[in-house]
Amino acid sequence: MRTKSNFLRCMLFAVLCGLAALSYADGAKKLRYATSWPPGSIGADAAKLYAEAVSEYSEGEISVKVYPMTLLNAAETSSGVRDGMADIGFVFAGYFPAEFPHVNFLNETSMQLHNIKDELTSGGRGAAAFQGAISEFIMLHCPECQDEYARQNQVYTSHGGTSRYGLLCTTPVRSLDDLKGKRLRIVGSNWARWADQMGAKSVSLTINEVMEGLSQGVVDCTVSAAPELINLRLMDVVTDITMDVPGGVFAGSSPTNVNRNVWRSLSVSQRRAMLKAGALMTAQGPWQYIEMEQEALRRAQENGARLHSANENLIALTRQFADDDIDTITDYYAEKYDIENSEEMLADFQDVLEEWVQYVQGVESLEDLNDLYWEKIFSKVEVESYGM
């Protein structure tokens, strides 16, 4: 049975490669985009808009067909893009800590948003700032990050981020005592350390497993952004929501990583079009999450879920954890993944983040954010050599 299964996989791979070769034969590029987000979610809708943008910016020279939650699941996408099963893929770096240690190191510092004045980060501006900072740093200032993508035969062309992270649960969480012993679905070792310090237990599940995990009692909560109530259809299983803790944002995904061989087959103008669409994709993520947060919370309450506030003690302990964890993050990645310049990298990244907190203060629309990301990041890429 295993031999037959392997044979069928090989045959499928050969057919897909053959189709890809045929799609390039007439000079028109027809690219397959795999995303593990289900139809109707922010991720799937953003993928459709990205596909339209690629076609527009390339003046019809490139078309993108989106496969939402069909061609590859979240755990398969990185290797699938690497091996050419998909030309473009939504890659969650957090699911692959050994493959993307520098990228995940930067992502796990997001709880430092606790240390920035609330008036500068409220209304989703913290998420937009962190998204801009990490995108700029990876694309323009982190050769180690670029090397990680290259080793996976991928080219980084956009970044993905969310609104603030809270607790979406099947039981009330308001205090430290409420958290003790709870099983929390977590992506990111920073939140795992927070859970451990608060007396909870972290469980690793992909986005495709969260619904089942909550409904079957495998986990009591997922540490996620509120829009996942809609995106992952958690509305039917989540009964209690606490958004005050743990905070931070998830910015450990690359929504449009391109197979490197495909990227190199593109002309300079086509690669520039892909990057321009990548800037839009980078802006869409946090903006759509920010806009959907209150809608998701309202709909959840209408569906019977209860919205709780964490008590002052739990909030204070979380802020203290965020302060202390910066040193833990640098030591952890230095020891586990041999990131020798972790302290220097973090200091440089914090400088970039401070700049981005100021950049986003005047942003009032998706168009504003897209223009800002293009001006400050994507337009500065040397398209002739990038990813080559």
N, C-alpha and C positions, 0 to 999 in steps of 0.2 A: 504493500500500500504506500509506504514512504517513497519507494523508487518511482512508482507511478506519479505520485504527487510532485516529486522533484522534476520528473520529465515534463509534466504539464506546465510547471512554473518556467522551465527553460524554454518551452515552446511559446508560451505567452510572451516572455521577454524578447524572443527572436522576432515574433510578429510585431510587437510594439516598436522595436528598433527598425524593422523593415518599413513600417508605416512612417516613422519619423524620417527615414532617409528619403522616402517618396515625397514627403511634404516639403522637403528642401529642394527637390529636383527642379521645380519650375521657378525657383527663386523666391517663392512666397513662403514665409515662415509660419507654420501652424503649430503652436505650442500647447502642450497639455499641462494644466495647472491642477495639482492635487492639494486639497485642503480637507482637514479632518473635521472642520466645522459643519454642522448639519444645515440643510436648506432652511432659509428663513432667519438664520442667526446673523449677528453683526459680521462675523468672519466670512460667511458665505456671500452676504450682500456686498461686502467690501471687495471680495474677489471679483464679483461681476462688474463693479465699477472700475476696478483695476484693469480688467480685460478690455472694457470699452475705452479706457484712457490709453492703453497700449496701442490699440487700433488707431485712435485719433492722432496720437503724437507721432506714430510711425507712418502716418498718411496711408494706412491700409496695408503696409508692407508686412506687418505681423498681426496675426490673429491668435487669440488665446481662448481655449476651451476649458471651462472650469468644471472640475469633478468634485462636488462637495460630498465628502464622507463616502466615496465609492471606490476611487482608484487606490488610495492608500489611507490607512488610519494614522493616528498621531504617532504611534510607536514605529511605524514603517516609513514615514515620509523622508527622514534624513537619508537613510540608505537608499530609498527609492529614487530620490533626486540624484544622489551620488552615482547610482548605477544606471541611470537613464530610464527608469520606469516612468518617471514624470520629468518634464522639462523644467517646471517651476514647482516649488512646494512650500507649504506653510510649515516651517520647521520650528519646533519648540526646543530651544537649546537647553532648557531646564530639564528635559527628559534625558539628556545625554551629557552628564557632567564631565565625563572623562574626555569627550570629544571637543567640548567647548568651554574649557575652564575659565579663560579670560573673559569671555562674554558673560558667563554666569556670575563671575566675581563682580562685575559691574552691576548686573541686575540685582544682586542680593544686597546692594547698598541703599536700596530705595527707601528703607525705613528712616534714613537720615532726613527725609522730608519733615519728620517730626521736629527737627532742629531749626526749621525756617519759619519765620513769622507767619501766623495763620492768615493774615490779611494778604500775603503775597502768594499763598498756595490755595486759597479757598476757591470755590466755584470751578474746580478742575484744573486750575492753573498749575498746581503742583505736578499733576500727571502730564500736562503738555510740556512743562519745562523738563521733567525727567526724560521724557521721550525724545525731545530735541537734543538733550545733553548726551544721552547714550548713543543716539544715532550719529551725531557728529564725532563722538570719540571713537567709535568703532570704524567709521568710514574714513576719517581723516587723521586720527592720532594713535591708532592702535595696530601696528603691523602684526603683533602677536595674534590679535583677533582675526585679521585677514588670513594669516597662516592657518588658523584653525579651520576656517571655511575652505581654504584651498586644499587642505589634506582630505577633506570630505568631497572634493571635486565639485564644490559649490561656490557661487559668487553672491555675496551679500548685496542686495539692492533695495532693501527697505527694513524698517523695524516695526515691531508691534508692541503696543502697551495698552494698559487698562486704566480705569478710574480706580479710586482707593479700594483697598482690600479690607473686608470685614468677615464676619462669621455668619454663614447661612446654615441653619441648624434644624434638627428635629427635636430640640430640647432647649429651654431657656438658658442663656448665658449672660449674666450681669456682673458676676464677681469672680474673684480668684477661686473661691470654694466651688462655684459652678463649673469652672474649667477643669478642676482636678479629676483625673481619670478619663476625661473625654477623649474620644478618638477623632482626630482632625485630619481631613484630607488636605495635604499640603504639597505644593510644588515650589521648591526653594529651601535650601538648608537654613536660611535666616529665620523663616517662619517656623521651621522645625525646631530650631534652638529656642525660639520664643515659646513654643508649645511646651517644650521640655522644662523650661524655667518656670512656667506657670503650672506645672504639674499635669499637663495633658500628654497625649501620645500622638505622634505624627504617623500618618499612613499615606503611602504613595499610590495614587490612582491617576490615570490619564483622563482627559476631558471626556472621553467616550465611556468612562466607567463610573462617573460621579453619580449619575441618576440611580443606577443600580446599587451603588455603595450606600447611598443614603436610604433608599427604600428598603433595603434588606438589613439595615443596621450594622453594616460593616464599618461605617463611620457615623459619628454623631453630628458633625459639621463639616463643611468645606470652607477653607479659607480662600475666598474668592471675591470678585467684584459683584456688586448687586445686579448688573445686567445679565449675569449668567443665569439668573432666575428665568429669563426669557430665552437667552441664547441656547442654554443646555436643557431647557424645559424642566427646570427644577421647581417650578411653581407648585406642582402637585405634591411634592414631598417635603418641602421646607415649611416648617411651622413657626420658627423663631429666628429673628434676625437681629444681630448686634453689629453696627457699622463703626463704632468708636475704636475698636481694636481688631486686629493688630496694626492696621495702617500699612503704609507703603503701597506701591503699585507693582504689578507684574509687568516687566519689560524684558522678558527673556525669550522673545520669539522673533523669528525672521520670516515675515509673511510671504516674501517672494524671492526666496533663494533660487538662483538659476543654475542648472547643470553647467559646469564650466565649459564643456565641449560645445554645448549649444551657444553659450555666451560668446565664445571665440569665433563661432560661425557667423555672428552678426556683424554688420558694418558699423562704423563709428556712429553714424547718424541713428542707426537702430538701437545701439547700446545707449545712446543719449536719450532716446525715446523711452526705453525701459527704465532708466533712472528717473526721468521726469514723472512717469507713472508711479515709480517707487516712492517719490516724495509725496504724491497724493495718497498712496496707501499708508504711509507713515503718519500722515495727518488724520486720515479717516479713523484709524483705530481709537486713539484717545478721545477724539472729538465725539464720535458716536457713543462711546462708553459714557462720557460725561453727560451727554444729552439724554441717554437712556436711563441713567441711574435713578432719578426721581420717579420716572414712569414705572420702572421695575418694582420699586419699593411700594408705590401706590397700588399697583395691581396685585402684589403679593398680599398686602393688607386687605384688599377687597376680597381676596381668595381665602381669608381667614388667618393669615400669618400675623404674628405679633412682633412689633418693632420695639426692641429694648435699648436702653442706654446703659453702658458700662458704668460701674460706680467709680468714684474718684480714685480709690486705691488701685484698681486694676488699670486705669488710665495712667496713673503716675508710675506704676511698675513697668508699664509698656514703654513709656518715654525713657525711663532709666535704662531699660534693656536696649533700646535703640542707640542710646549714647555709648553704652559699654560694648555693644556688639560690633562696632566699627573695628576695634582692635582684634576682636575674635575673628572677623572675616579675613582680615589681612593675614593673620597667623595661620588660619585654617587653609587658605588657598596656597600659601607659601609652603606649608608642610605637606599637604596632600597632593597638590598638583605642581609643585616646584615652580611656582610663580615667584621668581626671585625679586622682582621690583614691585611687589604688591603695594607697599607703603607709598612709593613714589607715584605709582599709577593712580592710587586712590586720591592722593593730594592733587594731582593734575585733573582728575575727573571732577573733584569737588569744585575746582576753579571754573571748569566749563559749566557745571550745574549752576553755580552762582550767576554766571552770565545769562544763562537761559531763563532763570527766574525773572530777570529784568526784561529779557526779550519778549516774553509772553504776556506782559502786563497789558499791552494794548490790543491783544487778540480778541476779536469779537465774533468771528465766524470761521467755518471750515476753510473758506477761501483765504482768510488772513493767515491761518496756521499753515496751509499748504504753501502760500507764497513765502512765508518766513522760513520754512524748512528748505525750500528750493534755494532761496537766496543765501542762507547761512551754511548750507551743507551740500546738497546734491549738485548744485551748479558749479561747485568748486572741485569736483572730482575730475581727474585727468582721464577722460574717457578712452583716449588712445591706448593707455597702458593699464588701466584698472581691470583687474581680474584676468589679465592676459599672461 
